[in-house]
Amino acid sequence: MAGLKDKVVKGAVWIIMQRFVAQGVAFVVTMVLARLLTPGDYGTVALLTIFTTVANSLVTSGMGMALVQKKQATDIDFNSLFYASLFMASILYVVLFIIAPFVADFYGIQDLKLMLRVLAISLFFNAMNSVQSAELSRKMAFHLSFKVSLVTCIVSAFAGIILAAMGFGPWAIVWSNVLTGLSSVVANWLIVAWRPRLMFSFNSLKSLFDFGWRVTAVGLIHLTYTNIYGLIIGKIYSKEDLSFVNKSHSLPSFAMGVVSSTICTVSFPALSQLQDSPEKIREAMRRMIQCTSFWVFPLMAGLAICADDIVYMLFGTQWLPCVPYMRLACFSFALQPLHDINLQAIAAMGKSSVFLNLQLLKTGFGCLMLLLFLRRGVWEFMAVLAFVSGPVSLLINTWHNRRFVQYSCLQQIRDVLPIVSICMAMASVLVGIALLMRGVPTTILSVVTKLVVQGVVGVVLYIEIAAFFRVSALGEYAHVAAHAMHRVCPMAASFASRLADRCSH
């Protein structure tokens, strides 16, 4: 257990670095492109990525997880999945190639036909990467994942910005995605030792398929459901409305991705190794939920309060209509760690049928909300997604873990309640600062000043209150920081060590 904990901690550090670099570069690129491209350009490509995202889930989602979850995966398992993924990518590319003219006619934008056919090339790149990514995840070799991510981020950044500056419009985003996929293939083949061999077994593929098809179905249903409202918004309302909704997720996704997806990335292989011990899984889930929520909750609260100033400063006034949607997205993303960790635990125990049934139930409820509220307006529908569908989905996700590992929704809420209370205190102070500076004329300098004051006060206040009440998650982070800094900065390491000791008592 101690060895696994070390792997999880080291993996988390590498994934934090990977996510920070990937999300940071993507954020900078998005900020630059937002000033070079129009909301209409973004909306045009958003209509296409809905199709390719769903297709990619069929290529890469569940079968790779099946390799990670399988206790004794062999080389023939890896090779069988590699060739099966390429075959699936070929079929899906043909499908997208054929339907491209119909998509263009449906939205009345003829450029969509060629764009979709070009963007769909990324299916082959993702198929080639799927097995190598599963190999790294299985071995928890996240330091190599960081290297691959670094290469692809650099290519994506240069391609997107250069093409947009040259006047390619929405094609800048299309070609940037294709070049990113190509660079990830090259990086994986240079960095990861695994190579495909001429071997294939239907029996091996069947053993993976028994687990993986349900996970793939879950991913497909989830992506179809989460993207279908984008298709409808783009059709019923406008592609500008769709671009504002999509843009509203960029900042919360960046803030949440650095922390929450770090834990989720390492949680599945770690929990898979504990699959025979419900007690250990429950304890691991509790620590993951508390540690992830400790940073995600204040990040989302701060971003929601400061959303208008942040959008004005980073993207310009043309993107201010996305602010109300961003505040709703912050609430949804705040719950994401609890969703993900509960689902990862169910999948790690091999309960893929339960995994699928939960997704079907959530999707059915979400579709009901779609039918009842989408025609009422974009904001009204997004509000229902955040405040109704999100909590109901959380209740559904946690229900079975009450039986599997004796960790109910009520227990999980109780575990994060101290963090929620501290966030509310911090949020009150941030709102007070905003009210005090309300009469200051709106300029870039005044907005930056307000954000700096709110950021510094918010962070210091949050950590001070957490330390006063000895929140265990703060102690976990302080312990990791003390270990990481003991050679670089002994004074900071000593302070972190004392903080860890205080929170552990």
Secondary structure as UniProt FT lines:
FT   HELIX           2..36
FT   HELIX           39..69
FT   TURN            71..72
FT   HELIX           75..107
FT   HELIX           111..119
FT   TURN            120..121
FT   HELIX           122..138
FT   TURN            139..140
FT   HELIX           142..165
FT   TURN            166..167
FT   HELIX           170..191
FT   HELIX           202..236
FT   HELIX           239..248
FT   HELIX           250..272
FT   TURN            273..276
FT   HELIX           278..305
FT   HELIX           307..314
FT   HELIX           317..322
FT   HELIX           323..348
FT   TURN            349..350
FT   HELIX           352..373
FT   HELIX           374..376
FT   HELIX           378..384
FT   HELIX           385..389
FT   HELIX           390..399
FT   HELIX           401..404
FT   HELIX           409..436
FT   TURN            437..439
FT   HELIX           444..468
FT   TURN            469..470
FT   HELIX           472..485
FT   TURN            486..488
FT   HELIX           490..503
//
